[in-house]
């Protein structure tokens, strides 16, 4: 090994370790669940149109949950949370 520096063997081992780390984490990432999508899939959440992009897959997931009548979609007239909050605010304001 050259004096004062790291040998080639060290760099090869470091590169091999780094590649193994990348592959291990990539495999792990494939098993992760998207919490937003899962909540929408179960009918536990609405797609908030204000923040969801136009082509977001969340819309198709929500349509599937609606069609299956899962979660909040069991209700005949579910109220979006932003609408419910607005109604609560309006109700709490004094009449003029």
TORTORLUM-688770 format. One record per atom (N, C-alpha, C): atom name; residue in three letters; chain; z, x, y. Coordinates in Angstrom, 2 decimals. Layout:
{pt CA; ala; A; {Z; X; Y}}
...
! end
This chain:
{pt N; unk; A; {0.00; 0.85; -1.16}}
{pt CA; unk; A; {0.00; 0.00; 0.00}}
{pt C; unk; A; {0.00; 0.90; 1.23}}
{pt N; unk; A; {-0.81; 0.55; 2.24}}
{pt CA; unk; A; {-0.82; 1.37; 3.46}}
{pt C; unk; A; {0.54; 1.30; 4.14}}
{pt N; unk; A; {0.93; 2.41; 4.74}}
{pt CA; unk; A; {2.24; 2.44; 5.38}}
{pt C; unk; A; {2.24; 1.59; 6.64}}
{pt N; unk; A; {3.35; 0.90; 6.86}}
{pt CA; unk; A; {3.51; 0.11; 8.07}}
{pt C; unk; A; {2.78; -1.22; 8.05}}
{pt N; unk; A; {2.17; -1.58; 6.95}}
{pt CA; unk; A; {1.45; -2.85; 6.92}}
{pt C; unk; A; {1.66; -3.56; 5.59}}
{pt N; unk; A; {1.08; -4.70; 5.48}}
{pt CA; unk; A; {1.18; -5.46; 4.26}}
{pt C; unk; A; {0.00; -5.12; 3.37}}
{pt N; unk; A; {0.23; -5.02; 2.09}}
{pt CA; unk; A; {-0.84; -4.68; 1.17}}
{pt C; unk; A; {-1.77; -5.85; 0.90}}
{pt N; unk; A; {-2.93; -5.56; 0.37}}
{pt CA; unk; A; {-3.92; -6.60; 0.05}}
{pt C; unk; A; {-3.35; -7.58; -0.96}}
{pt N; unk; A; {-2.51; -7.08; -1.87}}
{pt CA; unk; A; {-1.93; -7.95; -2.88}}
{pt C; unk; A; {-1.10; -9.05; -2.21}}
{pt N; unk; A; {-0.36; -8.68; -1.22}}
{pt CA; unk; A; {0.47; -9.67; -0.51}}
{pt C; unk; A; {-0.41; -10.76; 0.10}}
{pt N; unk; A; {-1.51; -10.38; 0.71}}
{pt CA; unk; A; {-2.39; -11.36; 1.34}}
{pt C; unk; A; {-3.04; -12.27; 0.31}}
{pt N; unk; A; {-3.43; -11.71; -0.83}}
{pt CA; unk; A; {-4.01; -12.56; -1.88}}
{pt C; unk; A; {-2.99; -13.56; -2.39}}
{pt N; unk; A; {-1.76; -13.11; -2.57}}
{pt CA; unk; A; {-0.72; -14.03; -3.03}}
{pt C; unk; A; {-0.43; -15.10; -1.97}}
{pt N; unk; A; {-0.40; -14.69; -0.73}}
{pt CA; unk; A; {-0.15; -15.65; 0.36}}
{pt C; unk; A; {-1.27; -16.68; 0.42}}
{pt N; unk; A; {-2.52; -16.22; 0.27}}
{pt CA; unk; A; {-3.65; -17.15; 0.30}}
{pt C; unk; A; {-3.59; -18.09; -0.89}}
{pt N; unk; A; {-3.26; -17.56; -2.06}}
{pt CA; unk; A; {-3.17; -18.40; -3.26}}
{pt C; unk; A; {-2.06; -19.44; -3.09}}
{pt N; unk; A; {-0.92; -19.00; -2.54}}
{pt CA; unk; A; {0.19; -19.93; -2.33}}
{pt C; unk; A; {-0.23; -21.03; -1.35}}
{pt N; unk; A; {-0.90; -20.62; -0.28}}
{pt CA; unk; A; {-1.33; -21.59; 0.73}}
{pt C; unk; A; {-2.31; -22.60; 0.13}}
{pt N; unk; A; {-3.28; -22.15; -0.66}}
{pt CA; unk; A; {-4.23; -23.07; -1.30}}
{pt C; unk; A; {-3.51; -24.01; -2.26}}
{pt N; unk; A; {-2.56; -23.49; -3.02}}
{pt CA; unk; A; {-1.80; -24.34; -3.94}}
{pt C; unk; A; {-1.03; -25.39; -3.15}}
{pt N; unk; A; {-0.46; -24.99; -2.02}}
{pt CA; unk; A; {0.29; -25.92; -1.18}}
{pt C; unk; A; {-0.63; -27.03; -0.66}}
{pt N; unk; A; {-1.82; -26.66; -0.20}}
{pt CA; unk; A; {-2.78; -27.64; 0.31}}
{pt C; unk; A; {-3.14; -28.65; -0.78}}
{pt N; unk; A; {-3.48; -28.16; -1.98}}
{pt CA; unk; A; {-3.87; -29.07; -3.06}}
{pt C; unk; A; {-2.70; -29.97; -3.49}}
{pt N; unk; A; {-1.50; -29.42; -3.54}}
{pt CA; unk; A; {-0.34; -30.22; -3.92}}
{pt C; unk; A; {-0.10; -31.32; -2.91}}
{pt N; unk; A; {-0.19; -31.00; -1.63}}
{pt CA; unk; A; {0.06; -32.00; -0.61}}
{pt C; unk; A; {-1.08; -33.01; -0.52}}
{pt N; unk; A; {-2.30; -32.59; -0.78}}
{pt CA; unk; A; {-3.43; -33.53; -0.78}}
{pt C; unk; A; {-3.25; -34.54; -1.90}}
{pt N; unk; A; {-2.82; -34.08; -3.07}}
{pt CA; unk; A; {-2.60; -34.99; -4.20}}
{pt C; unk; A; {-1.46; -35.95; -3.87}}
{pt N; unk; A; {-0.41; -35.45; -3.22}}
{pt CA; unk; A; {0.72; -36.30; -2.85}}
{pt C; unk; A; {0.29; -37.33; -1.83}}
{pt N; unk; A; {-0.55; -36.94; -0.88}}
{pt CA; unk; A; {-0.99; -37.87; 0.17}}
{pt C; unk; A; {-1.76; -39.04; -0.42}}
{pt N; unk; A; {-2.45; -38.84; -1.52}}
{pt CA; unk; A; {-3.20; -39.93; -2.14}}
{pt C; unk; A; {-2.27; -41.00; -2.71}}
{pt N; unk; A; {-1.02; -40.64; -3.00}}
{pt CA; unk; A; {-0.08; -41.60; -3.57}}
{pt C; unk; A; {0.74; -42.32; -2.50}}
{pt N; unk; A; {0.63; -41.90; -1.26}}
{pt CA; unk; A; {1.39; -42.54; -0.19}}
{pt C; unk; A; {0.84; -43.93; 0.11}}
{pt N; unk; A; {1.70; -44.82; 0.51}}
{pt CA; unk; A; {1.31; -46.18; 0.86}}
{pt C; unk; A; {1.30; -46.32; 2.37}}
{pt N; unk; A; {0.29; -46.98; 2.88}}
{pt CA; unk; A; {0.22; -47.28; 4.31}}
{pt C; unk; A; {1.15; -48.47; 4.55}}
{pt N; unk; A; {2.26; -48.23; 5.23}}
{pt CA; unk; A; {3.27; -49.27; 5.43}}
{pt C; unk; A; {2.71; -50.45; 6.20}}
{pt N; unk; A; {1.87; -50.19; 7.20}}
{pt CA; unk; A; {1.28; -51.29; 7.97}}
{pt C; unk; A; {0.43; -52.18; 7.07}}
{pt N; unk; A; {-0.45; -51.56; 6.30}}
{pt CA; unk; A; {-1.33; -52.33; 5.42}}
{pt C; unk; A; {-0.54; -53.10; 4.38}}
{pt N; unk; A; {0.50; -52.48; 3.85}}
{pt CA; unk; A; {1.28; -53.15; 2.81}}
{pt C; unk; A; {2.03; -54.37; 3.37}}
{pt N; unk; A; {2.55; -54.26; 4.57}}
{pt CA; unk; A; {3.24; -55.40; 5.18}}
{pt C; unk; A; {2.25; -56.54; 5.45}}
{pt N; unk; A; {1.07; -56.21; 5.93}}
{pt CA; unk; A; {0.05; -57.24; 6.17}}
{pt C; unk; A; {-0.39; -57.85; 4.84}}
{pt N; unk; A; {-0.57; -57.02; 3.81}}
{pt CA; unk; A; {-0.99; -57.49; 2.48}}
{pt C; unk; A; {0.01; -58.49; 1.90}}
{pt N; unk; A; {1.30; -58.24; 2.12}}
{pt CA; unk; A; {2.34; -59.11; 1.58}}
{pt C; unk; A; {2.60; -60.34; 2.45}}
{pt N; unk; A; {1.91; -60.41; 3.59}}
{pt CA; unk; A; {2.14; -61.53; 4.50}}
{pt C; unk; A; {3.43; -61.38; 5.28}}
{pt N; unk; A; {3.87; -60.15; 5.44}}
{pt CA; unk; A; {5.12; -59.88; 6.17}}
{pt C; unk; A; {4.86; -59.49; 7.62}}
{pt N; unk; A; {3.60; -59.35; 7.99}}
{pt CA; unk; A; {3.26; -58.93; 9.35}}
{pt C; unk; A; {1.88; -59.44; 9.72}}
{pt N; unk; A; {1.66; -59.60; 11.01}}
{pt CA; unk; A; {0.37; -59.97; 11.56}}
{pt C; unk; A; {-0.36; -58.70; 11.98}}
{pt N; unk; A; {-1.66; -58.76; 12.04}}
{pt CA; unk; A; {-2.42; -57.69; 12.67}}
{pt C; unk; A; {-2.34; -57.96; 14.16}}
{pt N; unk; A; {-1.81; -57.02; 14.89}}
{pt CA; unk; A; {-1.65; -57.18; 16.34}}
{pt C; unk; A; {-2.96; -56.75; 16.98}}
{pt N; unk; A; {-3.76; -57.72; 17.36}}
{pt CA; unk; A; {-5.11; -57.47; 17.85}}
{pt C; unk; A; {-5.14; -56.59; 19.09}}
{pt N; unk; A; {-4.08; -56.57; 19.81}}
{pt CA; unk; A; {-4.01; -55.75; 21.02}}
{pt C; unk; A; {-4.10; -54.26; 20.68}}
{pt N; unk; A; {-3.61; -53.87; 19.49}}
{pt CA; unk; A; {-3.58; -52.46; 19.12}}
{pt C; unk; A; {-4.50; -52.10; 17.96}}
{pt N; unk; A; {-4.91; -53.05; 17.15}}
{pt CA; unk; A; {-5.78; -52.75; 16.01}}
{pt C; unk; A; {-7.22; -52.58; 16.49}}
{pt N; unk; A; {-7.87; -51.57; 15.98}}
{pt CA; unk; A; {-9.27; -51.35; 16.35}}
{pt C; unk; A; {-10.14; -52.47; 15.78}}
{pt N; unk; A; {-11.27; -52.67; 16.38}}
{pt CA; unk; A; {-12.17; -53.77; 16.01}}
{pt C; unk; A; {-12.56; -53.73; 14.53}}
{pt N; unk; A; {-12.89; -52.59; 13.98}}
{pt CA; unk; A; {-13.32; -52.50; 12.58}}
{pt C; unk; A; {-12.20; -52.17; 11.62}}
{pt N; unk; A; {-10.97; -52.35; 12.03}}
{pt CA; unk; A; {-9.83; -51.97; 11.19}}
{pt C; unk; A; {-9.83; -52.74; 9.87}}
{pt N; unk; A; {-9.55; -52.05; 8.76}}
{pt CA; unk; A; {-9.45; -52.73; 7.46}}
{pt C; unk; A; {-8.27; -53.70; 7.40}}
{pt N; unk; A; {-7.36; -53.61; 8.37}}
{pt CA; unk; A; {-6.22; -54.52; 8.38}}
{pt C; unk; A; {-6.66; -55.98; 8.50}}
{pt N; unk; A; {-7.77; -56.22; 9.19}}
{pt CA; unk; A; {-8.23; -57.61; 9.33}}
{pt C; unk; A; {-8.64; -58.20; 7.98}}
{pt N; unk; A; {-9.33; -57.43; 7.16}}
{pt CA; unk; A; {-9.72; -57.92; 5.83}}
{pt C; unk; A; {-8.50; -58.12; 4.95}}
{pt N; unk; A; {-7.52; -57.23; 5.08}}
{pt CA; unk; A; {-6.29; -57.36; 4.31}}
{pt C; unk; A; {-5.55; -58.63; 4.73}}
{pt N; unk; A; {-5.51; -58.89; 6.03}}
{pt CA; unk; A; {-4.86; -60.10; 6.53}}
{pt C; unk; A; {-5.59; -61.35; 6.05}}
{pt N; unk; A; {-6.91; -61.33; 6.07}}
{pt CA; unk; A; {-7.68; -62.48; 5.59}}
{pt C; unk; A; {-7.39; -62.76; 4.12}}
{pt N; unk; A; {-7.24; -61.68; 3.34}}
{pt CA; unk; A; {-6.91; -61.83; 1.92}}
{pt C; unk; A; {-5.52; -62.45; 1.75}}
{pt N; unk; A; {-4.55; -62.00; 2.55}}
{pt CA; unk; A; {-3.19; -62.55; 2.49}}
{pt C; unk; A; {-3.19; -64.03; 2.89}}
{pt N; unk; A; {-3.96; -64.37; 3.91}}
{pt CA; unk; A; {-4.07; -65.78; 4.34}}
{pt C; unk; A; {-4.64; -66.63; 3.21}}
{pt N; unk; A; {-5.73; -66.17; 2.62}}
{pt CA; unk; A; {-6.39; -66.94; 1.56}}
{pt C; unk; A; {-5.47; -67.13; 0.36}}
{pt N; unk; A; {-4.63; -66.13; 0.10}}
{pt CA; unk; A; {-3.70; -66.23; -1.04}}
{pt C; unk; A; {-2.42; -66.96; -0.68}}
{pt N; unk; A; {-2.23; -67.25; 0.61}}
{pt CA; unk; A; {-1.01; -67.96; 1.04}}
{pt C; unk; A; {0.25; -67.13; 0.85}}
{pt N; unk; A; {0.14; -65.82; 1.06}}
{pt CA; unk; A; {1.31; -64.95; 0.88}}
{pt C; unk; A; {2.15; -64.89; 2.15}}
{pt N; unk; A; {3.45; -64.80; 1.96}}
{pt CA; unk; A; {4.38; -64.58; 3.06}}
{pt C; unk; A; {4.28; -65.62; 4.15}}
{pt N; unk; A; {4.12; -65.17; 5.38}}
{pt CA; unk; A; {4.10; -66.10; 6.52}}
{pt C; unk; A; {2.92; -67.06; 6.45}}
{pt N; unk; A; {1.92; -66.73; 5.65}}
{pt CA; unk; A; {0.73; -67.59; 5.53}}
{pt C; unk; A; {0.99; -68.81; 4.65}}
{pt N; unk; A; {2.20; -68.92; 4.08}}
{pt CA; unk; A; {2.58; -70.14; 3.35}}
{pt C; unk; A; {2.80; -71.29; 4.33}}
{pt N; unk; A; {3.23; -70.93; 5.53}}
{pt CA; unk; A; {3.48; -71.93; 6.57}}
{pt C; unk; A; {2.14; -72.51; 7.03}}
{pt N; unk; A; {2.10; -73.81; 7.25}}
{pt CA; unk; A; {0.86; -74.44; 7.70}}
{pt C; unk; A; {0.48; -74.03; 9.12}}
{pt N; unk; A; {1.48; -73.78; 9.95}}
{pt CA; unk; A; {1.24; -73.40; 11.35}}
{pt C; unk; A; {2.10; -72.19; 11.73}}
{pt N; unk; A; {1.80; -71.03; 11.18}}
{pt CA; unk; A; {2.63; -69.86; 11.54}}
{pt C; unk; A; {2.45; -69.50; 13.01}}
{pt N; unk; A; {3.52; -69.02; 13.60}}
{pt CA; unk; A; {3.50; -68.67; 15.02}}
{pt C; unk; A; {3.54; -67.14; 15.13}}
{pt N; unk; A; {2.54; -66.56; 15.78}}
{pt CA; unk; A; {2.55; -65.10; 15.95}}
{pt C; unk; A; {3.79; -64.66; 16.71}}
{pt N; unk; A; {4.35; -63.51; 16.37}}
{pt CA; unk; A; {5.58; -63.06; 17.03}}
{pt C; unk; A; {5.46; -62.96; 18.54}}
{pt N; unk; A; {4.31; -62.52; 19.03}}
{pt CA; unk; A; {4.15; -62.41; 20.48}}
{pt C; unk; A; {4.17; -63.79; 21.14}}
{pt N; unk; A; {3.68; -64.80; 20.46}}
{pt CA; unk; A; {3.72; -66.18; 20.98}}
{pt C; unk; A; {5.16; -66.71; 20.93}}
{pt N; unk; A; {5.85; -66.42; 19.84}}
{pt CA; unk; A; {7.24; -66.87; 19.70}}
{pt C; unk; A; {8.09; -66.26; 20.81}}
{pt N; unk; A; {7.92; -64.96; 21.08}}
{pt CA; unk; A; {8.69; -64.31; 22.15}}
{pt C; unk; A; {8.38; -64.92; 23.50}}
{pt N; unk; A; {7.11; -65.22; 23.76}}
{pt CA; unk; A; {6.73; -65.84; 25.04}}
{pt C; unk; A; {7.42; -67.19; 25.19}}
{pt N; unk; A; {7.41; -67.97; 24.12}}
{pt CA; unk; A; {8.07; -69.29; 24.18}}
{pt C; unk; A; {9.56; -69.15; 24.45}}
{pt N; unk; A; {10.20; -68.17; 23.82}}
{pt CA; unk; A; {11.62; -67.95; 24.03}}
{pt C; unk; A; {11.90; -67.55; 25.47}}
{pt N; unk; A; {11.05; -66.70; 26.01}}
{pt CA; unk; A; {11.20; -66.29; 27.42}}
{pt C; unk; A; {11.05; -67.48; 28.34}}
{pt N; unk; A; {10.02; -68.30; 28.10}}
{pt CA; unk; A; {9.77; -69.47; 28.95}}
{pt C; unk; A; {10.93; -70.45; 28.87}}
{pt N; unk; A; {11.48; -70.59; 27.68}}
{pt CA; unk; A; {12.59; -71.53; 27.49}}
{pt C; unk; A; {13.85; -71.07; 28.20}}
{pt N; unk; A; {14.06; -69.75; 28.27}}
{pt CA; unk; A; {15.28; -69.23; 28.88}}
{pt C; unk; A; {15.22; -69.15; 30.40}}
{pt N; unk; A; {14.03; -69.30; 30.99}}
{pt CA; unk; A; {13.92; -69.25; 32.44}}
{pt C; unk; A; {14.33; -70.60; 33.02}}
{pt N; unk; A; {15.11; -70.57; 34.10}}
{pt CA; unk; A; {15.58; -71.82; 34.72}}
{pt C; unk; A; {14.38; -72.60; 35.30}}
{pt N; unk; A; {14.50; -73.91; 35.27}}
{pt CA; unk; A; {13.46; -74.78; 35.86}}
{pt C; unk; A; {13.50; -74.66; 37.37}}
{pt N; unk; A; {12.34; -74.80; 37.96}}
{pt CA; unk; A; {12.28; -74.72; 39.43}}
{pt C; unk; A; {12.07; -76.06; 40.03}}
! end
